[in-house]
């Protein structure tokens, strides 16, 4: 359920026997690479860690960007008790046990508790609600780590009580430094072995890692483990060796790494291209690799408005229903819900007119003076005279009367319905209400 309250000696022993990626986790901020905007000198997160004044935070970023590493650094530097659980293997009862122990620690010796929850987005609403009272009254300080947007996946009550820190994927230069350190480090890396890596080889590993330090280190570990030392007992990592490595495809694939982004891109482009077979293939690949089905469902909700839009309004309804079904049903049965939504969206007529119209309007907001709301469009319960002169469309033929709803000046038009699917009917309706309709005097 949890690593319990940190036993540093035991942790050191485990670290010595752990995979390279785990052994090379930085133990202090000085060894951490990347995320300068968060942990650079004088930055808020680094000040919180160095002063041991951690408040509830959520670390949000792609895999291998350093979320768990930062939590480990906090664990090693704080005077508070530190408890770690994973949302993939824990439930509400585990949360209650942690909170009860935190209360006991606080009452016995006045010691606070930091509760680190990895993949917090995997907890459902009820499980997250279990945390709220303890976070709110200070029984625990929460550190949540997530690869998903917390504003979608974490309860708003927890969000409002936490500081969100967004981590970016590591640069190739950052990855290169991490790999070089792994080769030279005598305690945790290969410093006591005759391992030599060409600069071009390290650049290649950095490039194919997709900004994920874990993938880069796992790849290096596999290359070293299977390499044949030369006559001097030296292991030479070259570009040619990497290219000939028999397990290259497995090495480069990670369900939460670059393949994650490439495959979801292929899935969305297949939906947009109206190819249900391709969409099903890429979705099956993701699910078989262990992808979070909620991630796929959420992307279809976005797609339903961005690429289908008003050409088929039922697309959004079905996508939202599929997302809700995924939450309620879970794997493996929710694959039926995802397949239904994917095939429907792929076969729908497509239109991006509504989204394009919004960004045209947003462009005017950013490039032109923001106009006041005309008097006749204002709330009639507000300032004296507000709403006066407004024409009520239901009192006119066709339940429509022409009047200016945009501010005066050069604004619009924005929305231009296509001839696709249902949107063709919307275009016909707008054309019909404007036929021979004289503009009313204001």
Buried (B, 14 or more C-beta within 10 A) or exposed (E): BBBBBBEEEEBEEEBEEBEBBBBBBBBEBEBBBBBEEBBEEEBEBBEBBEEEEBEBBBBBBBBBBBBBBBBBBBBBBBEBBBBBBBBEEBBBEBBEBBBEBBBEBBEEEEBBBBBBBBBBBBBBEEBBBBBBEBBEEEBBBBBBBBBBEBEEBBBEBBBEBBBBBBBBBBEBEBBBBBBBBBBEBEEBBBEEBEBBBBEEBBBBBBEBBBBBBBBBBBBBBBBBEEBEEEEEEEBBBBBEBBEEBEEBEEBBBBBBBBBBBEBBEBBBBBBBEBBBEBBBBBBBBBBEBEBBBBBBBBBBBEBBBBBBBBBBBBBBEBBBBBBEBBBEBEEEEBBEBBBBBBBBBBBBBBBBBBBBBEEBBEEBEEEEEEEEEBEBBBEEEEEEEBBEEBEEEEEBEEEBBBBEEBBEEEBEEBBEBBEBBBBBEBBEEEEEBEEEBEEEEE
